[in-house]
Amino acid sequence: MRVERSTRSVGETEALGEAFGREVRPGDVLALVGDLGSGKTAFVRGLARGMGSTDRVSSPTYTLMAEYGSGRLPLHHFDAYLAEKEMRFLRSGALEYFYGEGVAVVEWGDRIEADLPSDRLEIRLEIRGEEERLLRFRGSGARSEGLLGRVLR
């Protein structure tokens, strides 16, 4: 299943993430793909807010993972921009986060695609203007397509 949505501001990108945050379930995996500044972290901020989190969300580029636990589910936020670091981390046991009781979201998910679960929601963010973004959603299995259908019917 593939769906596209446009946003015209950071706030709209966050609001779209928030809608997904209200619907995610334990074990959901979201892979975000897009250039620097395309809105990946803004989407995650909204996702966390939709999950009820009051944590301050920022990009975990120079850490292995950021974990936000103040919402209804734990949110495990990975950034695979530095793919070599991320691959070492994933192979050292981090894969359990993809099958656990929380939600995993991976920025730059295309860099570690082979290590991600086959059933994941891929979100491609494209810069269309100073504030405008095009988000392309693709579910790759029953779980991710169910999530996509619940949010963007």
Secondary structure, 3 states (H helix, E strand, C coil): CEEEEEECCHHHHHHHHHHHHHHCCCCCEEEEEECCCCCHHHHHHHHHHHCCCCCCCCCCCCCCCEEECCCCCCEEEEECCCHHHHHHHHHCCHHHHHHCCCEEEEECHHHHHHHCCCCCEEEEEEECCCCCEEEEEEECCHHHHHHHHHHCC
